């Protein structure tokens, strides 16, 4: 996975390119840290052996493509949580709240995670604090200004209106992914209670996919984001992981 990631406070942005190295994470993310994992759905085979009984039943009702995405996502979440918590994947229990947000079931609640996918890219964010992640592939949107007026803050709308018309839809997607990531952080729906994040990072991949990750972190320390590419949906094998580490400062 290649691209750039930005962090921003008010109107300040910092763009940081990333590169990939061979070292996997030795431990789970600490405070003020986010681990972002990506997987190419076309290069990953769905394996239902790590699904629990309820997940298997749920997957049977899905269309084939959605079933494959769901299975790969759940398998990757369990594999990585098992790695972080030093447990077998089979004992990782995932609960679903009333809004459909998945999380670690008690008593294994040391880590928070959020999953998103767009086209053939699936990503998962892990953090010690509530975290939200969103990915979108830009495509023409009719009446996007009407959507912006309904969902975004007045300052965001003013910035959107102020930029060149041919750039507005692109900027709209940056606002949209940041908004949706913040809503997912606490399990709110798109039209639920608006939530705010102490940190928001936005990024774009080489294929044009736009993403954002938000965290509700009490610490004032700079947020460090580490980005990993996972090339297998079996139990974590250090030989199939590559890592890029970014320190993002306000």
N, C-alpha and C positions, 0 to 999 in steps of 0.2 A: 504494500500500500504506500503510495507516495502522495504528496500534496503539501498544503500549508495549513497552519493552524494559527488563529488569532485569539487574543484575549482582549477584552475591552471593559473600560469603566467610563461611563458617560460617552464622550466623543473620542476618546483615546483608543488607538488600536496598535497592536504590535504583531507583525507578521513574522512567523518563524518557520523556515523550511525544515523538514525532517529527512533523515537518512536512516537506513536500517543496519543493525549490527547483529551479531550472532548470539548475544547473551540473553537468556530468558530471565524472568523475574525470580529472584531468590526467595521472595516472601510476598505476602499480601500487601496491597497499598496501605500506607500509614496515613496519619492525619494530614490533611492538605495535599493529598495525592490522589490521582485518578489513573487507573489502568484502562486503556482502550484496546480492545481486541477486535480484529477483523478476520473474516473468513470469506473466501470466494465460494459461493454456493455451487457454481458449475464444476469446481474442482474437489468437492467434498461429497462423500457418499452418505446418505441418511442411514443411520443405524438405530433401530428401535429398542435395542437391548437395555438401554439406560432409562427408558421411559417407565414411569410407574403405571399401575393399572388404570388409574383415572385418566392419565395422559394418553394411554393407548386407546381408550374408549373415545376420548375427545378427538384424537387424530383420525379415527375411522370415519368421522362425519365430514372431514375436510376434502376439498378437491386435491388431486395428486400433487400439484405444485405447492400449494399451501401446506399440505401434510409433510412434504419433504422439508420445507423451510422451518416448520414448527419442530420437527424431529431433530434437525441439525442444531437449532437454537437451544432446545432443552438439553441435548447431549453436550453441547459445548459449555453451557452454564454449569452443569453438574461436574464435568471434567475439571473445569478451572476452579470451581469452588472446592472440590476435593483436593486439588493441588494446594490451594491457599490454606485450607483448614487441616491438611494432613489427615484426610479421611478417605474412605473408599467412596467412589461415586454413587454406589447403590444406596448409601445411608443418607444422602443429601435429600432433604424434604423441602419441596417448594410449595408455598401456599399462595392462594389467589384472593385478593381482597374484593370488596363489593364492586369496585370500579374496574376489576380485571387486572390490577397491577400484581405481578408475581414478586415474591420475596422469599427469603429463607424462613422456614418455619421455626418456631421456638423449639429448643433453646439456642439453635445455631443462628443467631442474628447479628454476628459481629460485622458482617459485610452487607452492603447494599449494592444492587446492580440494576441496570436498565438495558434493554435490547431494542435495536432498530434495524430495519433492512430496507433497501431500495435497489431495484433491479437485481443484480446478482451479488450484491454486497450485503453482508450481515455483520453488524458490529455489536459488541457488548461493552458496557462501561462498569467498572467496579470501583467502589470507594467506601470509606469508613462512615461517611455521612450520606443522607439521601441524595441520590444522583439521578439525573434524567438525560436521555440521549435521543436524538432524532436525526434521521437521514431523509433527504428528498432529492429526486432527480428533477431538475427544472424543466418545465414544459409550459407552453402558453396557458395562461389562466384568464378567463373572461371575468371582468368586473373585480379584478384583484384589489382595486382601491376601495371598493365597497366592503370586501372582506377585511382589509386593513382597518377601515374605520370602525368595524365591529369588534375587532380583537386587540388591536395594538394601542399603546399609550399615545396621548396627543403629541409628545415630543418625537416619538418614532414616526408618526404620520407626517409631521412637519419635515423631518429629514427625508422621508420617502418622496414627498412632493417636491422637494427642493432639488433633487438630482435630475440629471438628463433623462428624458422620457425613455430612450432606448436602454437605459440601465435600471429602470424602475423595477421591472419584473425580477431581475436577478437579485436586487437588494431586498425585494419583497420576500424571496425565499430565505435569505439570511435572517430576516426578522421572524419569519414563520417557524423555521427550525429552532431558533432560540426560544420562541414562545412555547412551542410544543414540548421541547425538552424540559422547560421549567414546569409545565403542567404535569408531565410524566414523573417528575421528581417526587411529587407527593401524591401521585395517583389521581390527580384531578383530570377530568375529561377536557376536551377542547373548549367547551362552553361552561366548565365548572368555575369555581372560585379561582380568580387569578392568583398565581403564586409568584414570588420573586426569588431570585438566586443570589447568593453572596458572590458567586463566580460564574461567568459564562464564557466558554471558549467556542469559537466557530472555525470551521475548516472546510476545505474543498479538496476533493480527490482529483486525480488526473482525468478521470472520465467525466468530470463536471458535476459529480454528486456533491451536494452541499450538506453539511452536518453541523450540529451544535451539541455541546455537552454542558450541563449545569450541575452545580453542587450547592448544597445548603451547608456551608462550613462556617463554624463560629470563629475559627482562628483567623487572625489577620496576616498570617504568614503567606508568602507567595505560593500559588498552587502549582504543583509539578505534575505534568501529564506525561505518561509513558505509553507509547503506542506499539502494539505487538501484532504480528501477523501469524495466524495459526493455520497450518496447512493440513490438518488431520482432525477428524472428529472422534478419534479414539482417546483413551486416557492420556493425559499430558505426557508427551515425549519431548525432551529438550532438543532433540535433533530436528524437529519440525517447526520450531519457533524462532522468529527473528524479532528484534526489538529496536525501537527508536525512542530515546528519552529526550524530553523537552522540559525545560524549566520556563514557566510562563510567569512573568512578573507584571504586577499592575503598574 
